[in-house]
Amino acid sequence: MSSKSKTSEKSIKLSWHKHNLENFEYFRSLDIRTKFSAIEGMADTMRRFQKLHSQHKKSD
């Protein structure tokens, strides 16, 4: 791997890390009701994906 691609890969990893930290800090700043609402929304999304996945498996 060239040093340019290593530098680019490192830059991408650092950008993702910074992005994740910013999101984590934002989440920590939210009040508890907003956090629970966000978590419920994520759970609803996961249930929907699971339902779609199981429907797809049945059609195979």
Residue, then its C-alpha position, 0 to 999 in steps of 0.5 A: m500500500s502506498s503512503k498516500s493511500k495510508t494517509s488517506e485511510k488514516s484521514i478517513k478513520l479520523s474523520w469518522h472518529k470525529h463524526n462519532l464523537e460529535n454525535f455522542e456529545y450531541f446525544r449526551s446533551l439531550d434531555i432524558r425524554t428526547k433520548f428515550s424518544a430517539i431510542e424508541g425510534m431506533a427500536d421501531t426501525m430495527r423491528r421494521f428491518q427485521k420484519l422485512h428481512s423475515q418476509h424476504k426469507k419466506s419468499d426465497 
